[in-house]
Amino acid sequence: MTQPVSLIVNQSPVPRMAVGPTKATQPHLAVVYATAAGEVACFEGRPMRPTQQVFSKYCTRYEVDMRPQQRTAVLGRNPLISADGVHAFEVQVTFSFCVDGWQGAENVVRSGLPDVLPVVHGWLVGRFHGAGQRFAIEDSFGLERYLGQLCAAPVVLPEGLKVYGCRVSVRPDAASLSHLESLIEARRREARSTAEHTPNTGDVVRKGELEALRQDFEIRATARQTAALADTLTTSEGLIRHYLITHPHDAAGAFAMTRQLEEARAATDELQNQRALGLFQVMAEKGLIQAGDLDHVRMQLTGTVGRATGGDGHLALSAAPQATGARPWDAPQLQAAPAPLAASSGAPNPTPTLVEPLLPEPGPGRTAVPPAVTGTALIYLVLDESLDRECVGELQRGLDALHAALSAAPEVSAVLRLCVLGMADTTEQRLSLARVGPGTRTPILVARRGLSYSQAFRTLKSLIGQDATVVKSEGAQVLRPVVYFLTGGVPDEGNSWHTAFQELTDPTANPAAPRMVALGLGRAETPAVRTVATFPEFAFMAAPHQDAASAAHNCAAFLRDSVVGYGRRLAGGEANFTISPPDGFRRAEDSL
């Protein structure tokens, strides 16, 4: 509590023989008179006149302060205990009080209190007693509202005081506050740990899945490599062929190794012949063989000596290497269906047909007769990864369907090699050129930013040349590669990609120049799509009203059907490359 407050500011005897006017009082003071027997009277706070004082029975005059008072009290000695019976609330009350009129002034004098604050304090303690047991220590605001309601109405005390304007503030005491802070911190830690548990668990799961995928890919790659090299690394020619595959730019080194192998075999054959002749001579001199048996015994001894010296038991005949008799590819011929009778007939545009013949190399004594088609087609899918995620998802589902279709048709995948490239600011290889089967991994596209045609064309030129060398080293004839180029945006480099495109598609500069099929959707520019396509009939643009996701879905179905259909025709002995526009697409020439 604050300093003591006494509302009786002056006490004096009533004069009996007063001379002059009665002592005046201040407006906020009320004059109260009392007799020796304790009778108290207040004449509306006014002092008695001198004539009244002479004959008055009152002997003492009191001056009572009527002004409102405001104080703040903290119930420290009488804390409110919470519902748990252990923790306590700290209650602070700000209140106003004053003398309750003339009757209150008489009661103040009658009570004779030197300090009225203990009376108010006692009333507050009694009013709040036991209220804390209704509330938990965490609910200090609830107790504050409840106490505010208890003392909201003005109250007149028997001592003549009117208490009003109470404002209550409640908070846990120091010990309880420390307890609550520890609970809050514990809950905060629990909430933070719970929130972090989900991403932490996800990180562990994703890390495990990625590790499992990596191990699975390594196992599959090892198995594929083992199967591919099963018949290669068992002979000298196989070792040289493997070296040429892994070092395509060192053809001179591979040729040198081949020449050394032939020289070593020739030396071994010569040594075998010399040893065999020496043995024949010794046997003949000793009379072990007859002249008629000479040729037969010579052949037997030659085989025995040859095997003992590391040969194959037969005399080698030196012969020049035979030519393959077939060029890797010839220039394609464009064939089209017969033109419509009249332009006004409304007939659709003819479907273009690209024929890739395989002709034997003419040689002495033979004529060039076209054989049945037994070539291998190299298919490259260049897919725009700068499209939005929905479009990339549609293309991914198309790749999955193409993978499943080729895996289910081994006769088709046997004549195809598929390579998938993801095109954005850089061009990444999502699937190296491979024969697609159940054990081939499915290429996974990754949505990225940026778009560079130049990077794609330079990557294609490098890959096609290397891949053609590898496939030809396997003994297969290679048809001219076909590239499906799908774009949905404008390249960042503007029109500077034309140089890289010319280097890729010019047969004089690039013997492995591919045939380009161009598909445009979204923000792709029609002139650029038309330029990329090798022939006008191979350039297609999505209809203007078609959204990008639907166009990507149609492109994915088109790629699956076009590649599988080409493979089926090739497996049946036909090399005709036919193509029809995807659903919702039209020729780029018609869009210009």
C-alpha positions as CSV (number, residue, x, y, z in Angstrom):
1,M,0.0,0.0,0.0
2,T,1.0,3.7,-0.4
3,Q,1.4,6.4,2.2
4,P,-1.4,6.6,4.9
5,V,-4.5,8.7,3.9
6,S,-6.4,10.6,6.6
7,L,-9.5,12.3,5.4
8,I,-9.9,14.4,8.6
9,V,-7.6,17.3,7.8
10,N,-8.3,19.4,10.9
11,Q,-9.7,19.0,14.4
12,S,-10.4,21.9,16.8
13,P,-12.7,22.7,19.8
14,V,-15.8,24.7,19.2
15,P,-15.3,28.3,20.5
16,R,-17.9,29.5,22.9
17,M,-17.2,33.2,23.0
18,A,-16.3,33.8,19.4
19,V,-15.8,37.3,18.3
20,G,-16.2,38.1,14.7
21,P,-17.4,35.9,11.8
22,T,-17.1,32.1,11.9
23,K,-13.9,30.5,10.4
24,A,-14.6,29.8,6.8
25,T,-13.8,26.4,5.1
26,Q,-12.5,25.5,1.7
27,P,-15.1,24.2,-0.8
28,H,-13.8,20.6,-0.7
29,L,-14.0,20.4,3.1
30,A,-17.1,19.4,5.1
31,V,-17.4,20.6,8.7
32,V,-18.6,17.9,11.2
33,Y,-19.4,18.6,14.9
34,A,-19.2,16.0,17.7
35,T,-20.3,16.0,21.3
36,A,-18.4,14.6,24.2
37,A,-20.8,11.7,24.3
38,G,-19.9,10.8,20.7
39,E,-23.0,12.3,18.9
40,V,-21.9,13.5,15.4
41,A,-23.7,16.0,13.2
42,C,-23.0,17.6,9.8
43,F,-25.1,20.6,8.8
44,E,-24.5,19.9,5.1
45,G,-20.9,20.6,5.6
46,R,-21.4,24.3,6.7
47,P,-19.9,25.6,9.9
48,M,-22.2,27.0,12.7
49,R,-22.7,30.7,13.1
50,P,-21.1,32.3,16.2
51,T,-24.4,32.6,18.0
52,Q,-25.1,28.9,17.4
53,Q,-21.7,28.0,18.8
54,V,-22.3,29.8,22.1
55,F,-25.2,27.7,23.0
56,S,-24.2,24.5,21.1
57,K,-23.8,21.2,22.7
58,Y,-21.0,20.2,20.3
59,C,-17.5,20.6,21.6
60,T,-15.3,19.5,18.7
61,R,-15.2,20.6,15.1
62,Y,-13.8,18.3,12.3
63,E,-13.0,19.3,8.8
64,V,-13.4,16.2,6.4
65,D,-11.7,16.1,2.9
66,M,-14.5,15.3,0.4
67,R,-12.2,15.1,-2.7
68,P,-11.9,11.9,-4.7
69,Q,-8.7,9.9,-4.0
70,Q,-7.0,7.3,-6.3
71,R,-4.5,4.7,-5.1
72,T,-3.0,1.4,-6.3
73,A,-2.7,-1.6,-4.1
74,V,-0.8,-4.9,-4.6
75,L,-2.2,-7.9,-2.7
76,G,1.2,-9.2,-1.8
77,R,0.6,-10.3,1.7
78,N,-2.7,-12.0,0.7
79,P,-1.9,-13.6,-2.7
80,L,-4.5,-15.5,-4.6
81,I,-3.6,-19.2,-4.9
82,S,-4.4,-20.9,-8.2
83,A,-6.4,-24.0,-8.7
84,D,-3.4,-26.3,-8.3
85,G,-2.9,-25.0,-4.7
86,V,0.8,-24.4,-5.4
87,H,1.2,-21.4,-7.6
88,A,0.0,-17.9,-6.8
89,F,-1.3,-14.9,-8.7
90,E,0.1,-11.3,-8.2
91,V,-2.9,-9.0,-8.1
92,Q,-2.7,-5.2,-8.6
93,V,-5.8,-3.0,-8.1
94,T,-6.1,0.6,-9.0
95,F,-9.2,2.1,-7.4
96,S,-10.8,5.5,-6.5
97,F,-12.6,6.4,-3.3
98,C,-14.1,9.4,-1.6
99,V,-16.4,10.4,1.3
100,D,-20.0,9.3,0.6
101,G,-21.7,12.7,1.0
102,W,-22.7,14.4,4.4
103,Q,-23.7,11.1,5.9
104,G,-20.3,9.6,4.9
105,A,-18.5,12.5,6.5
106,E,-20.3,11.9,9.8
107,N,-19.4,8.1,9.5
108,V,-15.7,9.0,8.8
109,V,-15.6,11.2,11.9
110,R,-17.5,8.6,13.9
111,S,-15.0,5.9,12.9
112,G,-12.1,8.0,13.9
113,L,-9.7,6.3,11.4
114,P,-6.3,7.9,11.1
115,D,-5.8,6.0,7.8
116,V,-8.7,4.8,5.6
117,L,-6.5,2.8,3.2
118,P,-6.5,-0.4,5.4
119,V,-10.3,-0.3,5.3
120,V,-10.3,-0.3,1.5
121,H,-7.6,-2.9,1.4
122,G,-9.4,-5.1,3.7
123,W,-12.6,-4.8,1.6
124,L,-10.6,-5.8,-1.5
125,V,-9.0,-8.8,0.1
126,G,-12.3,-10.0,1.4
127,R,-14.0,-9.4,-2.0
128,F,-11.2,-11.4,-3.8
129,H,-10.8,-14.1,-1.3
130,G,-10.8,-17.6,-2.8
131,A,-11.2,-16.3,-6.4
132,G,-7.9,-17.7,-7.5
133,Q,-8.9,-21.3,-6.9
134,R,-11.3,-21.0,-9.8
135,F,-8.5,-20.6,-12.4
136,A,-5.4,-22.4,-13.4
137,I,-2.1,-20.6,-13.1
138,E,-2.0,-20.3,-16.9
139,D,-5.3,-18.4,-17.0
140,S,-4.4,-15.1,-15.4
141,F,-6.5,-13.2,-18.0
142,G,-9.6,-15.2,-16.9
143,L,-9.0,-14.4,-13.3
144,E,-8.4,-10.7,-14.2
145,R,-11.8,-10.5,-16.0
146,Y,-13.5,-12.3,-13.1
147,L,-12.0,-9.9,-10.4
148,G,-12.9,-6.9,-12.6
149,Q,-16.5,-8.1,-12.6
150,L,-16.5,-8.5,-8.8
151,C,-15.5,-4.9,-8.1
152,A,-17.1,-3.2,-11.1
153,A,-20.0,-1.6,-9.3
154,P,-19.4,1.2,-6.8
155,V,-19.5,0.1,-3.1
156,V,-20.2,2.2,0.0
157,L,-18.4,1.0,3.1
158,P,-19.7,1.4,6.7
159,E,-16.9,3.8,7.4
160,G,-18.5,6.3,5.0
161,L,-16.2,5.6,2.1
162,K,-17.4,5.1,-1.4
163,V,-15.1,2.8,-3.5
164,Y,-15.4,2.8,-7.3
165,G,-13.5,2.7,-10.6
166,C,-11.6,-0.4,-9.8
167,R,-9.2,-1.7,-12.4
168,V,-7.5,-5.1,-11.8
169,S,-4.3,-6.4,-13.3
170,V,-3.4,-10.1,-12.7
171,R,-0.2,-12.0,-13.6
172,P,1.5,-15.0,-12.1
173,D,4.1,-14.2,-9.4
174,A,7.8,-14.6,-10.1
175,A,8.0,-18.3,-9.3
176,S,4.9,-19.1,-11.3
177,L,6.0,-17.0,-14.2
178,S,9.3,-18.9,-14.3
179,H,7.3,-22.2,-14.3
180,L,5.1,-21.0,-17.1
181,E,8.0,-19.8,-19.2
182,S,9.6,-23.2,-18.9
183,L,6.4,-24.9,-20.0
184,I,6.1,-22.5,-23.0
185,E,9.7,-23.1,-24.0
186,A,9.1,-26.9,-23.7
187,R,6.0,-26.6,-25.9
188,R,7.9,-24.5,-28.4
189,R,10.6,-27.0,-28.6
190,E,8.1,-29.8,-29.1
191,A,6.3,-27.9,-31.8
192,R,9.6,-27.1,-33.5
193,S,10.8,-30.7,-33.3
194,T,7.4,-31.9,-34.6
195,A,7.6,-29.5,-37.5
196,E,11.2,-30.5,-38.3
197,H,10.4,-34.2,-38.0
198,T,8.5,-34.3,-41.2
199,P,11.2,-32.8,-43.5
200,N,13.9,-34.7,-41.6
201,T,12.1,-37.9,-42.2
202,G,11.5,-37.0,-45.8
203,D,15.2,-36.2,-46.3
204,V,16.2,-39.6,-44.9
205,V,13.6,-41.4,-47.1
206,R,14.6,-39.5,-50.2
207,K,18.3,-40.1,-49.5
208,G,17.6,-43.8,-49.1
209,E,15.5,-43.9,-52.3
210,L,18.2,-42.0,-54.3
211,E,20.8,-44.4,-52.9
212,A,18.7,-47.4,-53.9
213,L,18.1,-45.9,-57.4
214,R,21.9,-45.3,-57.7
215,Q,22.7,-48.8,-56.7
216,D,20.0,-50.2,-59.0
217,F,21.3,-48.1,-61.9
218,E,24.9,-49.3,-61.2
219,I,23.8,-52.9,-61.1
220,R,21.9,-52.6,-64.3
221,A,24.7,-50.7,-66.0
222,T,27.2,-53.4,-64.9
223,A,24.8,-56.1,-66.1
224,R,24.4,-54.4,-69.5
225,Q,28.1,-53.9,-69.9
226,T,28.8,-57.5,-69.0
227,A,26.2,-58.7,-71.5
228,A,27.4,-56.4,-74.2
229,L,31.1,-57.4,-73.7
230,A,30.4,-61.1,-73.1
231,D,31.5,-62.0,-76.7
232,T,33.7,-59.1,-77.3
233,L,36.6,-59.4,-74.8
234,T,37.3,-63.0,-75.6
235,T,39.1,-62.4,-78.9
236,S,41.8,-60.1,-80.0
237,E,39.5,-58.5,-82.6
238,G,36.9,-58.0,-79.9
239,L,39.4,-56.2,-77.7
240,I,40.4,-53.9,-80.5
241,R,36.7,-53.2,-81.3
242,H,36.1,-52.4,-77.7
243,Y,39.0,-49.9,-77.7
244,L,37.6,-48.2,-80.8
245,I,34.2,-47.9,-79.2
246,T,35.7,-46.3,-76.0
247,H,38.2,-44.2,-78.0
248,P,36.3,-43.2,-81.2
249,H,38.8,-40.4,-82.0
250,D,41.8,-42.8,-82.0
251,A,41.0,-44.8,-85.2
252,A,44.7,-44.6,-86.1
253,G,45.6,-46.4,-82.8
254,A,43.0,-49.1,-83.4
255,F,44.4,-49.6,-87.0
256,A,47.9,-49.9,-85.7
257,M,46.8,-52.5,-83.1
258,T,45.1,-54.4,-85.9
259,R,48.2,-54.3,-88.1
260,Q,50.4,-55.5,-85.2
261,L,47.9,-58.4,-84.5
262,E,48.1,-59.4,-88.2
263,E,51.9,-59.2,-88.2
264,A,52.1,-61.3,-85.0
265,R,49.7,-63.9,-86.4
266,A,51.7,-64.0,-89.6
267,A,55.0,-64.5,-87.6
268,T,53.3,-67.2,-85.6
269,D,52.1,-69.0,-88.8
270,E,55.6,-68.8,-90.3
271,L,57.1,-70.2,-87.1
272,Q,54.6,-73.0,-87.1
273,N,55.4,-73.9,-90.7
274,Q,59.1,-73.9,-90.0
275,R,58.7,-76.1,-87.0
276,A,56.4,-78.5,-88.9
277,L,58.8,-78.7,-91.8
278,G,61.7,-79.4,-89.4
279,L,59.7,-82.1,-87.7
280,F,58.8,-83.7,-91.1
281,Q,62.4,-83.7,-92.1
282,V,63.5,-85.4,-88.9
283,M,60.8,-88.0,-89.2
284,A,61.5,-88.6,-92.8
285,E,65.2,-89.1,-92.2
286,K,64.5,-91.6,-89.5
287,G,62.1,-93.5,-91.7
288,L,59.2,-92.9,-89.5
289,I,56.8,-91.9,-92.4
290,Q,56.3,-93.0,-96.0
291,A,56.3,-90.6,-98.8
292,G,52.7,-91.2,-99.5
293,D,51.7,-90.3,-96.0
294,L,53.6,-87.0,-96.1
295,D,50.8,-84.6,-96.8
296,H,48.4,-86.3,-94.3
297,V,51.0,-86.4,-91.5
298,R,52.1,-82.9,-92.3
299,M,48.6,-81.6,-91.7
300,Q,48.3,-83.5,-88.4
301,L,51.7,-82.3,-87.2
302,T,50.9,-78.8,-88.2
303,G,47.8,-78.8,-86.1
304,T,49.6,-80.3,-83.1
305,V,52.5,-77.9,-83.3
306,G,50.2,-74.9,-83.9
307,R,48.1,-75.6,-80.8
308,A,51.3,-76.1,-78.7
309,T,52.6,-72.7,-79.9
310,G,49.3,-70.9,-79.2
311,G,47.7,-71.0,-82.6
312,D,44.3,-72.4,-83.6
313,G,45.6,-75.6,-85.1
314,H,45.1,-74.5,-88.8
315,L,47.4,-72.8,-91.1
316,A,46.4,-69.2,-91.5
317,L,46.0,-67.8,-95.0
318,S,47.0,-64.2,-95.3
319,A,44.3,-62.2,-97.0
320,A,43.4,-58.6,-97.3
321,P,40.5,-57.4,-95.1
322,Q,37.1,-57.6,-96.9
323,A,35.2,-54.4,-97.4
324,T,31.8,-54.2,-95.8
325,G,30.2,-53.8,-99.1
326,A,27.8,-51.2,-97.9
327,R,27.9,-47.5,-97.3
328,P,26.6,-46.4,-93.8
329,W,23.9,-44.4,-95.4
330,D,22.9,-42.8,-98.7
331,A,21.1,-39.5,-99.4
332,P,17.4,-39.9,-98.7
333,Q,14.8,-39.6,-101.4
334,L,11.6,-37.7,-100.7
335,Q,8.5,-39.4,-102.0
336,A,5.0,-38.0,-101.8
337,A,1.6,-39.4,-102.5
338,P,-0.1,-38.3,-105.8
339,A,-1.2,-34.7,-105.7
340,P,-5.0,-34.1,-105.5
341,L,-6.9,-33.6,-108.7
342,A,-7.9,-30.0,-107.9
343,A,-6.9,-27.5,-105.3
344,S,-10.6,-26.9,-104.4
345,S,-11.3,-30.6,-103.7
346,G,-10.4,-30.1,-100.0
347,A,-8.2,-33.2,-100.0
348,P,-5.6,-33.1,-97.2
349,N,-1.9,-32.6,-97.8
350,P,0.0,-35.7,-99.0
351,T,1.9,-37.6,-96.3
352,P,5.6,-37.3,-97.0
353,T,7.7,-40.5,-97.3
354,L,11.4,-40.5,-96.7
355,V,13.2,-43.6,-98.1
356,E,16.6,-44.5,-96.7
357,P,17.9,-47.2,-99.2
358,L,21.0,-49.4,-98.3
359,L,22.9,-50.1,-101.5
360,P,25.9,-52.4,-101.7
361,E,29.2,-50.9,-102.8
362,P,29.8,-51.9,-106.4
363,G,32.8,-54.1,-106.9
364,P,34.6,-56.0,-109.6
365,G,32.4,-58.6,-111.2
366,R,29.2,-57.7,-109.4
367,T,26.3,-55.4,-110.0
368,A,24.6,-53.1,-107.5
369,V,21.4,-54.9,-106.6
370,P,19.4,-53.4,-103.7
371,P,19.2,-56.0,-100.9
372,A,16.5,-56.3,-98.3
373,V,16.7,-53.5,-95.7
374,T,18.6,-54.7,-92.7
375,G,19.8,-51.3,-91.4
376,T,19.7,-49.9,-87.9
377,A,17.8,-46.6,-87.3
378,L,19.3,-44.0,-84.9
379,I,16.4,-41.9,-83.3
380,Y,17.1,-38.8,-81.3
381,L,14.4,-37.0,-79.3
382,V,15.3,-33.4,-78.4
383,L,12.7,-32.3,-75.9
384,D,12.3,-28.8,-74.5
385,E,12.7,-28.8,-70.7
386,S,12.1,-25.1,-70.4
387,L,8.3,-25.7,-70.7
388,D,6.2,-25.5,-67.5
389,R,6.0,-28.5,-65.2
390,E,2.7,-29.7,-66.5
391,C,4.0,-29.9,-70.1
392,V,7.2,-31.6,-69.0
393,G,5.0,-34.1,-67.1
394,E,3.0,-34.9,-70.2
395,L,6.3,-35.4,-72.2
396,Q,7.6,-37.6,-69.4
397,R,4.5,-39.8,-69.5
398,G,5.0,-40.1,-73.3
399,L,8.6,-41.3,-72.8
400,D,7.3,-43.9,-70.3
401,A,4.8,-45.1,-72.9
402,L,7.4,-45.2,-75.6
403,H,9.8,-47.2,-73.3
404,A,7.0,-49.7,-72.5
405,A,6.1,-50.1,-76.1
406,L,9.7,-50.8,-77.3
407,S,10.3,-53.1,-74.3
408,A,7.2,-55.1,-75.3
409,A,8.3,-55.4,-78.9
410,P,11.8,-56.8,-79.1
411,E,11.6,-57.2,-82.9
412,V,11.1,-53.4,-83.1
413,S,13.7,-52.4,-80.6
414,A,16.2,-54.6,-82.3
415,V,16.3,-52.3,-85.4
416,L,16.2,-49.0,-83.4
417,R,18.6,-47.1,-81.2
418,L,17.0,-44.4,-79.1
419,C,18.7,-41.3,-77.5
420,V,16.8,-38.7,-75.5
421,L,18.2,-35.2,-74.9
422,G,16.8,-32.5,-72.6
423,M,17.1,-29.0,-74.0
424,A,17.2,-25.8,-71.9
425,D,20.0,-23.4,-71.3
426,T,22.2,-26.4,-71.7
427,T,21.5,-29.8,-73.4
428,E,21.7,-32.8,-71.2
429,Q,21.7,-36.4,-72.2
430,R,18.8,-38.1,-70.5
431,L,19.3,-41.5,-72.3
432,S,22.5,-42.5,-74.1
433,L,21.9,-44.1,-77.5
434,A,20.7,-47.6,-76.7
435,R,18.5,-50.5,-77.8
436,V,15.5,-50.1,-75.5
437,G,14.5,-53.2,-73.6
438,P,13.1,-54.2,-70.2
439,G,16.5,-53.6,-68.6
440,T,17.0,-50.1,-70.2
441,R,16.4,-47.3,-67.8
442,T,13.6,-44.9,-68.5
443,P,14.9,-41.3,-69.3
444,I,13.8,-38.7,-66.7
445,L,13.1,-35.1,-67.8
446,V,14.0,-32.2,-65.5
447,A,12.1,-28.9,-65.8
448,R,14.7,-26.1,-66.2
449,R,15.1,-22.5,-67.3
450,G,16.6,-21.0,-70.4
451,L,16.6,-22.2,-74.0
452,S,19.5,-22.5,-76.4
453,Y,19.1,-24.1,-79.8
454,S,22.9,-23.7,-80.5
455,Q,23.7,-26.0,-77.6
456,A,21.3,-28.6,-78.8
457,F,22.6,-28.6,-82.4
458,R,26.3,-28.8,-81.3
459,T,25.5,-31.6,-78.9
460,L,23.6,-33.5,-81.6
461,K,26.5,-33.2,-84.0
462,S,29.0,-34.5,-81.5
463,L,26.8,-37.4,-80.4
464,I,25.6,-38.5,-83.8
465,G,29.1,-38.8,-85.2
466,Q,30.3,-40.9,-82.2
467,D,27.2,-43.0,-82.0
468,A,27.3,-43.9,-85.7
469,T,30.9,-45.0,-85.3
470,V,30.0,-47.2,-82.4
471,V,27.0,-48.8,-84.1
472,K,29.0,-49.4,-87.3
473,S,31.7,-51.1,-85.3
474,E,29.2,-53.6,-84.1
475,G,28.7,-54.7,-87.7
476,A,25.4,-53.0,-88.3
477,Q,24.5,-50.8,-91.3
478,V,23.3,-47.4,-90.1
479,L,20.4,-45.6,-91.7
480,R,20.5,-41.8,-91.7
481,P,19.6,-40.6,-88.2
482,V,16.2,-39.0,-87.5
483,V,15.9,-36.2,-85.0
484,Y,12.5,-35.2,-83.4
485,F,13.0,-31.6,-82.3
486,L,10.3,-30.3,-79.9
487,T,10.4,-26.7,-78.8
488,G,7.9,-24.5,-76.9
489,G,9.7,-21.2,-76.6
490,V,12.0,-18.6,-78.1
491,P,15.8,-19.3,-77.9
492,D,17.8,-17.0,-75.7
493,E,20.5,-16.4,-78.3
494,G,18.1,-15.0,-80.9
495,N,18.9,-16.1,-84.4
496,S,22.6,-16.9,-83.8
497,W,21.7,-20.6,-83.7
498,H,21.6,-20.8,-87.5
499,T,25.3,-21.4,-87.8
500,A,25.3,-24.4,-85.5
501,F,22.2,-25.8,-87.3
502,Q,23.9,-25.4,-90.7
503,E,27.0,-27.3,-89.3
504,L,24.7,-30.1,-88.1
505,T,22.5,-30.6,-91.2
506,D,25.0,-29.8,-94.1
507,P,25.9,-33.2,-95.6
508,T,29.1,-31.8,-97.1
509,A,30.4,-30.6,-93.7
510,N,28.8,-33.4,-91.6
511,P,28.6,-36.9,-93.3
512,A,26.3,-37.9,-90.5
513,A,23.8,-35.1,-91.1
514,P,20.4,-36.2,-89.7
515,R,16.9,-35.6,-90.9
516,M,15.0,-33.1,-88.7
517,V,11.3,-33.3,-87.7
518,A,10.3,-30.1,-85.9
519,L,7.4,-29.6,-83.6
520,G,6.4,-26.2,-82.1
521,L,3.9,-25.4,-79.3
522,G,3.4,-22.7,-76.8
523,R,5.6,-19.6,-77.5
524,A,7.6,-21.3,-80.3
525,E,8.0,-19.2,-83.4
526,T,6.7,-20.7,-86.7
527,P,9.6,-19.5,-88.9
528,A,12.1,-21.1,-86.5
529,V,10.2,-24.4,-86.5
530,R,10.0,-24.3,-90.3
531,T,13.7,-23.6,-90.6
532,V,14.7,-26.5,-88.3
533,A,12.7,-29.1,-90.3
534,T,14.6,-30.8,-93.1
535,F,11.6,-30.6,-95.3
536,P,8.5,-28.4,-95.1
537,E,6.4,-31.5,-94.6
538,F,8.3,-32.3,-91.4
539,A,7.5,-29.0,-89.6
540,F,4.3,-28.8,-87.5
541,M,2.8,-26.1,-85.3
542,A,0.1,-26.5,-82.6
543,A,-3.2,-24.8,-83.3
544,P,-3.4,-21.3,-81.8
545,H,-6.4,-22.2,-79.6
546,Q,-4.7,-25.3,-78.2
547,D,-3.1,-24.9,-74.7
548,A,0.5,-26.0,-74.2
549,A,-0.4,-28.9,-71.9
550,S,-2.8,-30.5,-74.4
551,A,-0.3,-29.9,-77.2
552,A,2.5,-31.6,-75.2
553,H,0.1,-34.5,-74.6
554,N,-0.5,-34.9,-78.3
555,C,3.2,-34.6,-79.1
556,A,4.0,-37.3,-76.6
557,A,1.5,-39.7,-78.3
558,F,2.8,-38.7,-81.7
559,L,6.4,-39.5,-80.7
560,R,5.4,-42.9,-79.4
561,D,3.4,-43.9,-82.4
562,S,5.8,-42.4,-85.0
563,V,8.9,-44.1,-83.5
564,V,7.3,-47.5,-82.9
565,G,5.6,-47.4,-86.4
566,Y,8.9,-46.6,-88.1
567,G,10.5,-49.5,-86.2
568,R,7.8,-51.9,-87.2
569,R,8.2,-51.0,-90.9
570,L,11.9,-51.3,-90.7
571,A,11.7,-54.7,-89.0
572,G,9.4,-55.8,-91.9
573,G,12.1,-54.9,-94.4
574,E,10.7,-51.4,-95.3
575,A,12.8,-48.3,-94.9
576,N,10.0,-45.8,-95.6
577,F,9.9,-43.1,-93.1
578,T,6.3,-41.7,-93.1
579,I,5.0,-39.1,-90.8
580,S,1.6,-37.5,-90.1
581,P,0.9,-34.4,-88.0
582,P,0.1,-34.8,-84.3
583,D,-3.5,-34.3,-83.3
584,G,-4.3,-30.6,-83.1
585,F,-1.2,-29.6,-85.2
586,R,-0.9,-28.3,-88.7
587,R,2.0,-27.8,-91.1
588,A,4.1,-24.8,-90.2
589,E,3.9,-23.6,-93.8
590,D,0.1,-23.2,-93.3
591,S,0.7,-21.1,-90.1
592,L,3.0,-18.6,-91.7
